[in-house]
Every structure is written in C-alpha cells, then in structure tokens.
Amino acid sequence: MARRGRAGLSAMNADAATPGVDGAGIRRTVDAVWRIESARIVATLAKVTGDFAWAEDLAQEAVVDALAQWPSTGVPQNPGAWLTAVAKRKAIDGWRRRERLDDRYRALAHGLDEHGGAADSGEAIDDDVLRLVFTACHPVLGREAQVALTLRVVGGLSTEEIARLFLVPVATVQQRIVRAKKTLAAAKTPFETPGPSEWSARLGSVLGVVYLIFTEGYSATSGDRWMRAELALEALRLGRVVAGLVPREAEAHALVALMEFQASRFGARTRSDGSPVLLADQDRSRWDRAQIGRGVAALARADELGRGRGPYALQAAIAECHAVAPSVDETDWERIVLLYEALGRLAPNPVVDLNRAVAVSMAVGPASGLRIVDEIAASGALRGSHLLPSVRGELLARLGRLAEARSELTTAAGLAANARERQVLRDKAAALG
C-alpha cells in the first residue's frame, strides 16, 4: 500500500492542482487521493487511537477540510500525509475536549510540523492494513456488514460503488456501514490481528472482501477508468499475506491463483490512452507468463490439500483455461461450461449464470446461450444491471438480429456507470448500424 500510494501520488502530482483551481478539479484530486491512501490513513489512525470507527470518522473529517482548504492553498506535496496529520490533530482535539491528555496525546503530537507533515508518513503499514481487514471482519458483525465496511475503509470504495457490487440500494449500504461502526465501537473491538485460533472465524469474510476489492480494481464499476490496477494489486498482495497465514486453507491459495491469472492480463487490457481492449482483441504475448505460472502453482497447492474445489478454486480453474489458451477460438469452452455449472450449484448467483451463458454460446452456439440469458431476464435477476442487456446484445448480434442487438447494447450503455465501458457499448451498438 505504501509503495502503491507513493507511485500513484507521484504521477498525480505531475499536474497537481494549484491555488485557484475550480472546486470540481479539487474534488477529483481529493477523490483520487482517498482511493489510493484511504487504507493507509485509516490504518494509521486506528493504530494510534485504538478506535476503528473513530479512525474512519477522523479520516472523513480530514477529507472535508481538504475540500475546503485545497482550492485556495493548493494540493500539498504529500496529500496522504496531510490528511493523516489533520486527522491526528482532530484526534488530539477530541482527547483535549474529553480531558484525556495523557501519554498517547503527547506521543502523537510530537513530531507534527507546521507544514502539516506527519512524523511517520513513511511508516511501513503493510501489517496495519492487514489488521484493518481483520478488524473490519470481526465476528461481532454480520457477513454483509463486514464486507461493506471493509470495502469502504480498505478499498476506498464509495457507497454507490459498493451498492453496485451487491446489487442493492445505496441507502442499504449506508445503513450497514453506520451500524457496523457503531457495533464495533459498542463492542470496544481492539485494532489488532487476531491470534491463529481466531483466524478461521474471520477467514471467509477476509477472503470475500479481498476478492471484491480485486474485482473492483479489475473492472471498475464507475468513474472514467476501465480498471484500477493499483487497487487490484493491493488485493493480490493482501491475498498472498493471508494465504501465508493459513497455508492449510485451500480457498486462500485458490483466491491467490484466481487473482494471479486475472492480473496477468493487465498489460494487455488497455491501450496507451486507457481505452479498453476486450479479451478477443488482446495481444496475448503481453500477458505476464511468470504471473500465470504463479497462478498455476497456487491452484496446484489448493488442489494438493485434497478438500475438493470451492468457489474460488472453480473460478481460478476457469481463469486458467483462458490464461493457457492460445486464442479465444482455441479456448476449452466445454470445460469452462462444466466449471460454471459446478460453480452455479456451489455458489448460486445470476452473474455466474450469465457467464455460463456466454461459455455455452462459445461451446455450442449463440442460440443456446441466448435461451439461458432469457431465463435469467424472466426471473427478474440482474434487473437494472447493464450486464444482462450487454450479453444479450452480443448474442443477438451473432444471430444476425441486428436491430434487437443494437437496442440491447444501447440500453446497456445507458445503465453502465463506468465511462469506458459505456463507450465500448455505444461503439458496439453504432457498429451494428
């Protein structure tokens, strides 16, 4: 996270805002800083305050200050350190108001300079970020609250982005996060990595949020970037750490395998201008073969444990089929269909069914795939999502039903929240004209 933050902010500061920049530009800059630095900032604050919920509130208050001050003062040289320092000062003010000036206050205050820098701005925080994940996944919280809270404070996702991932209303996500923070505060949950005896109780949630963070990085649900590689690679790093903590847990290795396979394509998924390159058009010589090898090894480790393949292992096996295929046409689509069928029985999900429909269309034909898609549509699942009409439009186009295909793709473009994906869908619809 620290390495990712420095690289991302360095690039951003090349054209950083200066005094007098419009509020919209500052808001975009603050949003970018938050996405890159939020986990580090909240982890640092949780460590020094010992209060997870308060730490996130302090960080958010610092963001509000940045939105108010940076338009006139300009973006500081180290925005993440600025936010951390401001949040720490707010913690000091809180302790002062509660008349709790003790050693924690004196130690925290020491080293803060007049320019807003933080004494520990270069602190290695890898372990603190992992503690943040385990704290958010505390058993005192329900699974949905664990995932939503971790995506918010570790992944830096907005409530709107989380709502799209879960296919639920934004208000529902907001309520989950608020309730989760209150529950952790009421339970006086310590900011710590639990002992080995407690890992199993939290492992499923930890793996779940790592997977969702990677998914958001791999294919951003909103914004003007096709993917957020830095977010996905942070999820991969966390996944590797977790797998090292629980070497006998097959699904931990399987999740790492899945992320390795998917991340191996990052170099070929976008053009120099950031526009998307779809799977069929990717230059497979640009895929990272070393990373594919690591994925194969991680999946083999999961299989060696002899417990059968779980949801992550099945997804990793599907990704492996794509990773080793010379081309789209030479992909083992029949095997992918079988793997999706197994995944659908083990972890029923309309998105899995939709992906199975695509695989069936490649293995058998678009008419067979379209029948599955129409069944999903009739069930009401994925209503309001761009995924269903985008797949339906593709299949209709392959069947020569061009007017219907164009209508579906246009509908999908209207529903897509990501600007790059929206443009891809519009271009496909226009091509059918």
Salt bridges, closest charged atoms under 4 A:
ASP31 OD2 - ARG35 NE 3.10
GLU37 OE1 - ARG40 NE 2.57
GLU56 OE2 - ARG152 NE 3.87
GLU56 OE1 - LYS181 NZ 2.78
ASP57 OD1 - LYS181 NZ 2.53
ASP65 OD2 - LYS90 NZ 2.97
ASP93 OD1 - ARG96 NH1 2.87
ASP102 OD2 - ARG104 NE 3.89
ASP103 OD1 - ARG106 NH2 2.28
ASP120 OD1 - LYS88 NZ 2.97
GLU123 OE2 - LYS47 NZ 3.22
ASP126 OD2 - ARG237 NH1 3.84
ASP128 OD2 - LYS47 NZ 3.71
ASP128 OD1 - ARG131 NH1 2.42
GLU144 OE1 - ARG176 NH2 3.30
GLU161 OE2 - ARG35 NH2 2.63
GLU161 OE2 - ARG228 NH1 3.94
GLU198 OE1 - ARG202 NH2 3.34
GLU216 OE2 - ARG228 NH1 3.39
GLU230 OE1 - ARG225 NH2 2.79
GLU234 OE2 - ARG237 NH2 2.77
GLU260 OE2 - ARG240 NH2 2.91
GLU260 OE1 - ARG294 NE 3.65
ASP303 OD2 - ARG309 NH2 2.77
ASP374 OD1 - ARG392 NE 2.77
GLU394 OE2 - LYS428 NZ 2.12
GLU404 OE2 - ARG401 NE 2.85
GLU408 OE2 - ARG392 NH1 2.94
GLU421 OE2 - HIS386 NE2 2.97
